[in-house]
């Protein structure tokens, strides 16, 4: 059985504009996350089993776009495995606020960002 996609994230240099775009286009709702400035948690309205998401500011030049986060059991192990398979680490492991786990971001061999979340 494969690892599930657990979260999507849309980052932008103009997060409010992008949040307005996606909520208007798809009827999503977005609520400010008080633990992360400029970030909003997204409810797609697809029910309790839907993949959650967020829209927020980019953290570095060129860090805009859509990425998925895949749930993994062991972040360090999967990060090392990704490297063995040709990925580059874009963001090293970091703790999420309020005990939501740890994440890291890699670039696949084509340069696409993919988040790992444990």
Buried (B, 14 or more C-beta within 10 A) or exposed (E): EEEEBBBBBBBBEEBEEBBEBBBEEEEBEBEEBEEBEBBBBBBBEEEEEEBBBBBBBBEEEEBBEBBBBBBBEEBEEBBEEBEEEEBEBBBEBEEEEEEEBBBBBBBEEEEEBBBBBB
